[in-house]
Amino acid sequence: MKALFKYLVIFIIVFCSIFFTFKSYPDLFLNLDNEIKSFLLKHKNKSHQSKNVIIVDIDDKSINQTSQWPWRRDLFAKLIDELQTTNLKVIGVDIMFSKEDINSPFNVLKSLDLKINRQLPNYDELFSKAIKNSSKPIILGYHFFNNSFKQKISQKPTTVGTLKKTKLNKIDILEANNINMNISLLQNSAYSSGFLNIINSDSPILSNVPLIIKYENELYPSFALEIIRTLKDNKNTLIKQIENSSYKIELDNLNISVDKKASLSLSYYKNNCFKTISAVDILNKNYDKTIFDNKIVLIGSSALDVVSLNNTLIDKKLSTTQIHATIIENILNSNFFINVNWQDNFISASIFIIFTSLFLTLFFNKILFSSYVSLLLLFFISFTICYFFYIENIFINSAFIFLSLIIAFICTITIIFIKKTKELMTLKKKFAAKVSNNVMNDLLKDENSHYLRTKQKDITIFFSDIIGFSQITNKINDPEKLTKFLNKYMNPMTKIIMKNKGTVDKFIGDSIMAYWNAPFSVNNHQDLALTSALEQLKALEKLNKNYEENSPLKIKIRIGINSGKAYVGEMGADDRNDYTALGSEVNKASILEQACKIYKTSCIISQSVKIALKKDYTIRLLDTISIEDTIKAPFNIYEVFKEGKPTQEEQIQIDSFEKALGLYYKKEFQKALDIFQELKNKNSILNTYAISFHIKRCEKCLLNTSFFSPVTIINKRLISR
């Protein structure tokens, strides 16, 4: 629980860092947002073909076939006159005429200060006359500036109506302090005019364009907005504030969503959205007049040496005329992106949901599950963004959202990795308490964990128990002291087992269960188990020297060892399991340990262990037993004294003991009794209690042969004596 609280603090710190960064610097990842918007735009408006705008382009072809740039104004006049023959609606001229035409004969003569008897053509007057006499409204353009030098201009731009604004809070309409207008002759001839400025920020990518600019405390419409207002024959245009920080421009039946700078968020179209005709083809009358029916005509230039192109979100540079055409098309089709006031709240909520969701996955502690949740969050975020983008025409700046998802995912994976590492260290510690380091490392390297799967395997099982531990417990009578006492015993015993490549299965009170050849296979596992038993008995001698002589705290143990097939593997519940061994051979080893009570010996091994031993030991046959209700088939058990061959005297006594035992099995009770008595009287250097046990058996049988049994049946009653 403390660990989870620690991780929660980490998540909160990271979340707050991202959240406050977003609140303080919402445009920090503007370039990334533009990249996302650009990617989405490539799949939007794919099949759109404009039914509103046609571009008449003074392209390189037109310049080459008529005159050099600047284009002569008489050509503009002829172009306007020719367009009068079509059924168009409005003409917009996306070219500034701030100076008189230097190519006009009138101006040439004037510049030379020559006088002739006849009046030479004045191209500006011809153009002005064409504009004034046009049956179609003609909209001219001008430029606003914002610089330190202000030129005194008495004339102001002309518009067909007025812009009004309601009481607006926090609106920050761009304000200009200078203006560059057309010459008065042309400006006064036009039906109306609008500013040509399309850039309202220092961003290299054109995504928003201003529709209104403030100049000398008056509001002026953009070139595109004025064309639409003229088309709709709307005199008054209203700027309104809606839903706190959202704004819109009401023009006739159009509601144009703008930001706090009164700028429109553009939705670009494919390359051939707008029908474009070369101006020279119009002059040469080499065109189809019907294509102009009910259209807005924009006159501009895309000549490479004339105009500078603008970087856009569709990876294509567009001329200003194409930008104005896009603005008009956006507004007339309500295809622009809508500015909403809830975007920041949406981003904040998304960041919170991401961090909360991924924090909750820590309870499952699985990298795969956290990855699934992250992918699910990515899908829903992407789906939501695409839905708003393609269906609702709302672009959500999602860079912070995706960044949050990535950072939250990295935090989650890192924390899970740390937790897994700690669990692995804990697992290593647990294994270290059960097996040797070599076995542990081999197990942990096993990616498929095939060593831990349950299977039947030939193993050697070891059980040990402290003799009279209940009495020791009563003597100590202190939980802390008892724990220290038991640990002091268990620690060296466990190390001996692990040193000999054994696996400590469990501690059952004061008892130890261990086995060899599982989970990792080892050679000569019977020898290793018996070596561990004998080393433990020697270690106890050193341990007991630490206690006072005749102290009740001296430790003696019983050990039972058996070898055979058992089921080994991970067993238990789903949430709590352990690697252990099960089967009758395991039970047999436990009984052998208990049988040490009967024969008052320290270590008993089964016949299967005796047969498999490769090293030399001092061993004698102890008895033939069967186990009541479980293992009824009789088998020999052996008492082990030490490692190495017995001495000559020990061998003589072992041979005598086993000979007497053989006579007993042949029912020669008196002969067997005589040998057992002789061994006892000699004060055998080996265990004498086992001799007394068999003496009693022989005496019983001599009194009544019906007591004879070649097999000692081990049961609870016999063990509990």
Secondary structure by P-SEA (a helix, b strand, c coil): caaaaaaaaaaaaaaaaaaaaaaaccccaaaaaaaaaaaaaaacccccccccbbbbcccaaaaaacccccccaaaaaaaaaaaccccccbbbbcccccccccccaaaaaaaaccccccccccaaaaaaaaaaacccbbbbbcccccccccccccccccccbbbbbccccccccccccccccccaaaaaaccbbbbccccccccccccccccccccccbbbbcaaaaaaaaaacccbbbbbbccccbbbbbcccbbbbbcccccccccccccccbbbbbaaaaaaccccccccccbbbbbbbcccccbbbbbccccccccaaaaaaaaaaaaaacccbbbbcaaaaaaaaaaaaaaaaaaaacccccaaaaaaaaaaaaaaaaaaaaaaacccccccccaaaaaaaaaaaaaaaaaaaaaaaaaaaaaaaaaaacccaaaaaaaaaccccccccccccbbbbbbbbbcaaaaaaaaaccaaaaaaaaaaaaaaaaaaaaaacccccccccccccccccccccccaaaaaaaaaaaaaaaaaaaaaccccccccccccbbbbbbbbbbbbcccccccccccccccaaaaaaaaaaaacccccccccccaaaaaaccccccccccbbbbbcccccbbbbbbbbcccccccaaaaaaaaaaaaaaaaaaacaaaaaaaaaaaaaaacccccaaaaaaaaaaaaaaaacccccccbbbbccccccc
